Amino acid sequence: MRSFMFSVAYWLFSILYVLITLPALILPGDTVVRALILSYVKSMRWSQRVFAGISHEIRGRENLPEGPFVVAAKHQSWGDGFLIYPEIENIAFVTGDHLEKFPFVGKILQKLGAIVIDTCGGGERKAASLAEGLERIRQNGRRILIYPEGHLAPVDYHFRYKAGVWHMANGMKVPVVPVATNIGLYWSQEDHQKKPGTAIVEFLPPMQAHENKNLFMSELTHTIETATARLVAEGRNTAVKPTVLIPDPAKGEVANPVSGHVS
């Protein structure tokens, strides 16, 4: 019943805020649209707590530096963005073009300055869309939220971290703030079923994207996955268990390593 009530609230708020935001798209600048989206995200936080029983705790705010930086976050759930977004001022985010299939959402993403990656145009077009988005971010001096795995990871597992985060940070000469979470214990991937509990998001100390790309990616993976395993163990009240690397799922599919296949 909690999960059903949250799903109803999720779609009602989502549709309502899209409709409310549409008139603001014609206004100059993005101040009004960003304020509305922030209100929407806070409404989702409220809904998670009231209907799904998922409260939250934010740790490590002191690790957020001044000026622009890249936020590299663990991605266990559709809900982790709702916990991260309100904590960082002037933030843009990287997303696939799958969100543009929802009516009017593409226009809202454009107004927010999101970097929408072309996932249908092949490697060259994907790289070009990233470069175009980065140029806009440079001009506006924003912070960037990116999920280096590129997929929703089930608890206890991780995907290979992609080097886009390194290219961003190295090209812009800004630090990377790793983010760990255990929200997957309570809202896993795209699951309808929710479990009550306290989801933790932890901002970890900033890292510099040095010239050795492979070494940096290895360090970033270790940092995020180690902290995530610690938070998961805390949520379960068990010993820490390292996460396991699994292959990326096929496009549009969700990894399900428990059953031994991608479903």
Order of alpha helices (4+ residues) and beta strands (2+ residues): alpha-alpha-beta-beta-alpha-beta-alpha-beta-alpha-beta-beta-alpha-beta-beta-alpha-beta-beta-beta
